Amino acid sequence: MIFPLFSLGEIFKNALLNTLLGMGTVFGVLVFISLIISLFAFIPKIQEAFQKKSEPAQEATPVESKPAVSNGPEQTEMDDLELVAVITAAIAASAGISEDDFIVRSIRRVRADRWTQRH
């Protein structure tokens, strides 16, 4: 194998060129990334243009909407039972006791002041 002998000046020159090449590459990539990010401002405008082009085609075929059928009181009662279950689980987890050790009889809204008055 042949090992070339470089002077100290040549070694520093090559090291400086390698450093400049590496830093230049990084700087170039950062400029490229910043240009791509600056183009993100134009994306909503392009999307609006595409939506405007597709809207006339959608207007030609109107869709008839049907009123939704609601279960009324049953849905509210289910929501209330679910709320009671969640509150019961939260109290049990907070107190570190079983959910079977107490019963939630009613749920009332309490003023926010009441929580801050406890010391």
RASULPE-V704759 format. One record per run of one state. SS is the DSSP state (hx for helix, st for strand, lp for the rest). FROM is the first residue (numbers start at 1). LEN is the number of residues. If there is no record, write none. Layout:
SS;FROM;LEN / SS;FROM;LEN
This chain:
lp;1;7 / hx;8;52 / lp;60;13 / hx;73;23 / lp;96;3 / hx;99;3 / lp;102;10 / hx;112;6 / lp;118;2
